[in-house]
Amino acid sequence: MRQNVWKLPESRLPSLYKDFRNLSDLNPDGYTANIDTWKEFLIKNYCEADEKTVTFHCGEALLQELRLEVLGVPKCVDLAIDELVEENYLISMDEFNKNSRSISNKVQRKSLVNLLRWLGLNSRFISRKNEDSSSYLIEKDFVVKTSIEKSFEAVYEQIRKGIISRASGVTDLVFTVAEFYDKSGISRSLRSTLDRDTMLSFLELHKKILKRDGNIVKLVDTSTENMLRVTSNEITENDKRIVDVKTAISKIEKKIGGLEDDLDKVILKMNKREFKGLSKEVQLEYVKTKILSQKYMTRLLSYMNNLMTVKNQLDMCLTNQLVIETLNNSNEAIKSINEYIGSAEKIEDLLGEIAEGFGHNEEISQLLESYNADQELNNEIEEELTLLEGQEKKYNEDRENEALKTSSTDEQTLEKLEKLTITDVEEAVSTIKSQSGDTEEENSEGKIAAPAS
């Protein structure tokens, strides 16, 4: 029995388990609430509960898992499944495997559904097959969009690191399905065969990372383009032969591994102290087993080395093919370029025309430069004349101002002389004489005082 991580509300169980389709008209809110509750229950307990699962199965088994002792199976869980499909959360396996655009935007999908309904075409998915209240769901597998996209990120990272980055040739990019599951990590990250095959289809149809033909897988990711561009992106007969060689090598390696384990047990037994206590016949048989195992292992190692040589030769041939094709492409490119360029005479004519064009441009440039030089000289002369005119104007203004100042000073002097009287003259003379007498007395005192020092 599945352990549900999200349980239905106890108080609403009767409403959720009954046939509530009539509520779409009587109680639209209750109808929508019941569908939303079932959607959340299925998402959390089935679609996204296990990270190693990317699929969801609808059918009788689901109804039996949801059965309650008193209420029986839910009568309308199909409505929730139908809405999850319409929202593009669940994608039917049929549509997923035939339509590379089935992983699309749910808004675009819903718009398409509404358009078809408007045209009178019923495109809505219906998971109910009959009106049997206990067994009404169709048996169908779905891809959980969010889960497969999330798992893809981890798987592709392992492919990039574990396969592509280590590949040295085309032989490292072609596998059996089982070998690819192992090297890509799909066998460890996804639980069931259905989930693994679904991821393989996702890588091929939706992500265009690989090609599959029966039991053979070939990586054609864009990051491997340089190694694979010499071969077809489709699986070829050479790819099938490479897989045959690799399969034979793998089988021999497994046989050698098993033989080594058996041989180790025999040698360990022979090295124990109890071995000497065995009869000579038994000891002899152990020795024979050891010798025969070693001979068989030698032969297997020889086979494996021969096959490894073949594998290496295949890689070398493909590398040679790459070099030859590259040389051919380079030669074609050189021919194409030379045809475009033309003969040496054509190049000489072209160079002559270019030189003539340069000379013509040089003459034009010189004329333009001469015109510019004359223009600049005229501008300089105009500026110099303007400067001189300004200086002369300033000089004249300064002279006029100086003359005005001199005339004003003379007029003031004349006014003072006119006002001067005889009494003023006598007082001035007396003052001058007085000052002169004081000066002579100071000089005589200085002459007398000098010998004393």
C-alpha positions in Angstrom: 0.0 0.0 0.0 1.3 3.5 -1.0 2.1 5.8 1.9 0.4 9.1 1.1 2.4 12.2 2.1 -0.7 14.4 1.7 -4.0 13.2 3.1 -7.5 14.2 2.1 -9.4 16.3 4.6 -11.4 13.9 6.8 -14.5 16.2 7.0 -14.7 16.3 3.2 -14.3 12.6 2.4 -18.0 11.9 1.8 -18.2 14.8 -0.7 -14.9 13.8 -2.4 -15.8 10.1 -2.8 -19.3 10.5 -4.1 -20.3 11.3 -7.7 -20.3 15.1 -7.6 -20.7 15.8 -11.3 -24.1 17.3 -10.7 -22.5 20.0 -8.6 -21.2 21.7 -11.7 -24.6 23.3 -12.0 -26.0 23.2 -8.4 -22.8 24.3 -6.6 -20.0 25.4 -9.0 -17.7 26.4 -6.2 -18.0 23.1 -4.4 -17.5 21.3 -7.7 -14.3 23.2 -8.4 -13.1 22.7 -4.8 -13.5 18.9 -5.0 -11.6 18.8 -8.3 -8.8 21.0 -7.0 -8.4 18.8 -3.9 -8.1 15.6 -6.0 -5.6 17.3 -8.3 -3.4 18.3 -5.3 -3.7 14.8 -3.8 -2.6 13.1 -7.1 0.2 15.5 -7.7 1.7 15.2 -4.2 1.1 11.5 -3.7 1.6 10.0 -7.2 3.1 12.4 -9.7 5.8 14.1 -7.7 6.1 11.8 -4.6 9.0 9.8 -6.1 11.9 11.6 -7.8 12.8 8.3 -9.6 9.4 8.3 -11.4 8.4 10.4 -14.4 5.2 8.6 -15.3 1.7 8.3 -13.9 -0.6 5.3 -14.5 -4.4 5.7 -14.7 -6.6 2.7 -14.4 -8.1 0.1 -12.1 -5.0 -0.2 -9.9 -5.3 3.5 -9.0 -8.9 3.2 -8.0 -8.1 0.2 -5.8 -5.3 2.1 -4.1 -7.7 4.9 -3.3 -10.5 2.6 -2.0 -11.8 3.2 1.5 -13.5 0.5 3.5 -16.7 2.5 4.1 -16.8 4.8 1.1 -15.4 2.5 -1.6 -13.5 3.9 -4.5 -13.8 7.6 -5.5 -16.5 8.2 -8.1 -15.1 11.3 -9.8 -11.3 11.2 -9.7 -11.4 11.1 -13.5 -12.4 14.8 -13.5 -9.1 15.8 -11.8 -7.1 13.6 -14.2 -8.8 15.2 -17.2 -8.0 18.7 -15.9 -4.3 17.8 -15.3 -4.2 16.6 -18.9 -5.9 19.8 -20.2 -3.4 21.9 -18.3 -0.6 19.9 -20.0 0.7 18.8 -16.6 0.0 15.2 -17.7 0.8 14.1 -21.3 -0.6 10.9 -22.6 2.1 8.4 -23.6 0.7 8.1 -27.2 0.9 11.9 -27.7 4.3 12.1 -26.1 5.9 9.5 -28.4 4.5 10.8 -31.6 4.5 14.6 -31.1 7.8 16.3 -30.3 5.8 19.5 -29.4 3.7 17.8 -26.8 5.9 19.4 -24.1 4.6 22.8 -24.8 3.3 25.9 -23.0 0.1 25.1 -21.3 -1.4 28.5 -22.2 -0.9 27.8 -25.9 -2.4 24.3 -25.4 -5.4 25.7 -23.5 -6.0 28.4 -26.2 -6.0 25.6 -28.9 -8.5 23.6 -26.8 -10.8 26.6 -26.5 -10.6 27.3 -30.2 -11.5 23.7 -31.1 -14.5 23.8 -28.7 -15.6 27.1 -30.3 -15.5 25.3 -33.6 -17.6 22.6 -32.2 -14.9 20.0 -32.0 -14.5 18.2 -28.6 -10.8 17.9 -28.0 -11.0 17.4 -24.3 -9.3 14.3 -23.0 -11.7 12.0 -21.1 -10.3 9.3 -18.8 -13.7 7.8 -18.0 -14.6 4.8 -20.1 -18.0 3.9 -18.7 -20.5 4.6 -15.9 -19.4 1.7 -13.8 -18.9 3.3 -10.3 -16.1 0.9 -9.3 -14.2 0.4 -12.5 -14.6 3.4 -14.8 -11.0 4.6 -15.5 -9.3 3.8 -18.8 -5.9 2.0 -18.6 -3.4 4.6 -19.7 0.1 5.8 -19.0 1.0 9.5 -18.8 4.2 11.5 -18.7 4.5 14.0 -15.8 5.9 17.1 -17.5 7.5 18.7 -14.5 9.1 15.5 -13.3 10.7 14.5 -16.7 12.1 18.0 -17.2 13.6 18.0 -13.7 15.1 14.5 -14.2 16.4 15.5 -17.6 18.7 18.1 -16.1 20.5 15.5 -14.0 20.7 12.9 -16.8 22.1 15.4 -19.3 24.7 16.6 -16.9 25.8 12.9 -16.5 25.8 12.5 -20.3 28.0 15.6 -20.7 30.5 14.7 -18.0 30.5 10.9 -18.2 30.3 10.3 -22.0 30.8 13.4 -24.2 33.8 14.9 -22.3 35.6 11.5 -22.3 34.8 10.6 -25.9 37.8 10.3 -28.2 36.0 9.1 -31.3 32.7 7.9 -32.8 33.1 4.5 -31.2 32.7 6.2 -27.8 29.3 7.6 -28.8 27.5 4.5 -30.0 26.0 2.1 -27.5 23.5 -0.6 -26.8 20.4 0.7 -24.9 21.6 -1.1 -21.7 25.1 0.3 -21.9 23.7 3.8 -22.5 21.4 3.5 -19.5 24.4 2.6 -17.4 26.8 5.3 -18.7 24.1 8.1 -18.7 23.0 7.3 -15.1 19.4 6.6 -16.3 19.5 3.1 -14.7 20.3 4.7 -11.3 18.1 7.8 -11.5 14.9 6.2 -12.8 13.2 3.2 -11.2 11.2 1.3 -13.8 11.7 0.2 -17.3 8.8 2.4 -18.4 10.4 5.5 -16.8 13.8 4.7 -18.4 12.3 4.2 -21.9 10.3 7.4 -21.4 13.4 9.4 -20.7 15.1 7.8 -23.8 12.2 9.0 -25.9 12.4 12.4 -24.4 16.1 12.7 -25.2 15.4 11.5 -28.8 12.1 13.2 -29.8 12.1 16.3 -27.7 15.7 17.2 -27.0 17.3 15.8 -30.2 20.3 14.6 -28.2 20.4 11.1 -29.6 19.1 8.7 -32.2 17.7 5.2 -31.5 17.3 2.2 -33.8 16.1 -0.9 -32.0 18.8 -1.7 -29.4 21.3 0.8 -30.6 21.7 4.4 -29.3 23.9 7.1 -30.9 24.6 10.5 -29.4 24.1 13.3 -31.8 24.2 16.2 -29.4 25.5 19.5 -30.8 28.5 19.4 -28.5 29.6 16.2 -30.3 29.2 17.7 -33.8 32.9 17.9 -34.6 33.4 14.2 -34.0 30.1 13.1 -35.8 30.0 15.5 -38.7 31.8 12.9 -40.9 29.1 10.4 -40.3 25.3 10.6 -40.7 23.3 11.7 -37.8 21.2 8.6 -38.4 22.4 5.2 -37.2 24.4 3.6 -40.1 25.6 0.1 -40.8 29.1 1.1 -39.5 27.5 2.2 -36.2 25.9 -1.2 -35.9 29.2 -2.9 -36.6 30.9 -0.8 -33.9 28.2 -1.8 -31.4 28.8 -5.5 -32.3 32.5 -5.1 -31.5 31.9 -3.2 -28.3 29.3 -5.8 -27.2 31.8 -8.6 -27.8 34.4 -6.8 -25.8 31.9 -6.3 -23.0 31.0 -9.9 -22.9 34.6 -11.1 -22.8 35.4 -8.6 -20.0 32.5 -10.1 -18.0 33.8 -13.6 -18.6 37.3 -12.5 -17.6 36.0 -10.9 -14.4 34.1 -14.1 -13.4 37.1 -16.2 -14.2 39.4 -14.0 -12.1 37.0 -14.4 -9.1 37.0 -18.2 -9.5 40.8 -18.3 -9.8 41.2 -16.1 -6.8 39.1 -18.6 -4.8 41.2 -21.5 -6.0 44.5 -19.8 -5.2 43.2 -18.7 -1.8 42.2 -22.3 -1.0 45.6 -23.7 -2.1 47.4 -21.2 0.2 45.5 -22.2 3.3 47.2 -24.6 5.8 44.3 -27.1 5.5 45.2 -27.6 1.8 48.2 -29.7 2.7 46.0 -32.1 4.7 44.0 -33.0 1.6 44.7 -36.1 -0.4 47.1 -35.9 -3.3 44.3 -36.5 -5.8 42.3 -33.5 -4.5 45.4 -31.3 -4.5 46.1 -32.4 -8.0 42.6 -31.5 -9.2 43.0 -28.0 -7.6 46.3 -27.6 -9.4 44.6 -28.6 -12.7 41.7 -26.2 -12.1 44.2 -23.4 -11.5 46.3 -24.2 -14.7 43.2 -24.6 -16.9 41.7 -21.3 -15.6 44.9 -19.5 -16.3 45.1 -20.9 -19.8 41.5 -20.0 -20.5 42.0 -16.5 -19.1 45.1 -16.1 -21.4 43.0 -17.0 -24.4 40.2 -14.6 -23.4 42.7 -11.8 -22.9 44.1 -12.5 -26.3 40.6 -12.3 -27.8 39.8 -9.1 -26.0 43.1 -7.5 -27.1 42.3 -8.5 -30.7 38.9 -6.9 -30.5 40.4 -3.8 -28.8 42.8 -3.5 -31.8 39.8 -3.7 -34.1 38.0 -1.0 -32.2 41.1 1.2 -32.3 41.4 0.6 -36.0 37.8 1.7 -36.5 38.6 4.9 -34.6 41.7 5.5 -36.7 39.7 4.9 -39.9 37.1 7.4 -38.9 39.8 9.9 -37.9 41.4 9.4 -41.3 38.0 10.0 -42.9 37.6 13.2 -40.9 41.1 14.4 -42.1 40.4 13.5 -45.7 37.0 15.2 -45.7 38.5 18.3 -44.0 41.2 18.5 -46.7 38.6 18.1 -49.4 36.5 20.8 -47.9 39.5 23.1 -47.6 40.5 22.4 -51.2 37.0 23.3 -52.4 37.0 26.4 -50.3 40.4 27.5 -51.8 39.1 26.8 -55.3 35.9 28.8 -54.7 37.9 31.8 -53.3 40.4 31.7 -56.2 37.5 31.7 -58.7 36.0 34.7 -56.9 39.4 36.5 -56.9 40.2 35.8 -60.5 43.6 36.0 -62.4 46.7 37.9 -61.5 46.1 40.4 -64.4 42.7 41.1 -62.9 44.3 41.8 -59.5 46.9 44.1 -61.1 44.1 46.1 -62.8 42.2 46.2 -59.6 45.2 47.5 -57.7 45.8 50.1 -60.4 42.3 51.3 -60.1 42.6 51.5 -56.4 45.9 53.5 -56.7 44.3 55.8 -59.2 41.4 56.3 -56.8 43.8 57.0 -53.9 45.6 59.7 -56.1 42.3 61.4 -57.0 41.3 61.4 -53.3 44.7 62.9 -52.4 44.3 65.8 -54.9 40.8 66.5 -53.5 42.2 66.4 -49.9 45.0 68.9 -50.8 42.5 71.3 -52.4 40.3 71.1 -49.4 43.3 71.6 -47.1 44.4 74.7 -49.1 41.0 76.2 -48.9 40.9 75.6 -45.2 44.4 77.2 -44.8 43.4 80.4 -46.7 40.2 80.6 -44.7 42.1 80.2 -41.4 44.7 83.0 -42.5 41.9 85.4 -43.3 40.3 84.7 -39.9 43.6 85.4 -38.1 44.0 88.7 -39.9 40.5 89.8 -39.0 41.1 88.9 -35.4 44.5 90.8 -35.4 42.9 94.0 -36.9 40.1 93.8 -34.4 42.6 93.6 -31.6 44.6 96.6 -32.9 41.5 98.7 -33.3 40.6 98.0 -29.8 44.0 98.9 -28.4 44.1 102.2 -30.4 40.6 103.1 -29.1 41.7 102.4 -25.5 44.9 104.6 -26.0 42.9 107.5 -27.2 40.4 107.2 -24.4 43.3 107.1 -21.8 44.9 110.3 -23.4 41.6 112.1 -23.2 41.1 111.2 -19.6 44.6 112.4 -18.7 44.1 115.7 -20.4 40.9 116.2 -18.5 42.7 115.5 -15.2 45.5 118.0 -16.0 43.1 120.8 -17.0 41.2 120.3 -13.7 44.4 120.6 -11.6 45.5 123.9 -13.3 42.1 125.4 -12.7 42.2 124.5 -9.0 45.7 126.1 -8.7 44.6 129.3 -10.4 41.6 129.5 -8.0 43.9 129.2 -5.0 46.3 131.9 -6.3 43.4 134.3 -6.8 42.3 133.8 -3.3 45.9 134.3 -1.9 46.4 137.7 0.1 49.5 139.7 1.3 49.0 138.5 4.9 49.1 134.9 3.8 52.4 135.4 2.0 54.0 137.1 5.0 52.9 134.3 7.3 54.3 131.7 5.0 57.7 133.5 4.7 57.8 133.8 8.5 57.1 130.1 8.9 59.8 129.2 6.5 62.5 131.3 8.2 61.6 129.9 11.6 62.0 126.4 10.4 65.4 127.4 8.9 66.7 128.8 12.2 65.8 125.7 14.1 67.7 123.6 11.7 71.0 125.7 12.0 70.9 125.5 15.9 70.6 121.7 15.7 73.6 121.5 13.4 75.8 123.7 15.7 74.9 121.6 18.7 75.9 118.6 16.8 79.3 120.0 16.0 80.1 120.9 19.6 79.0 117.6 21.0 81.1 115.5 18.6 84.6 115.8 20.4 83.1 114.6 23.7 82.5 111.2 22.2 
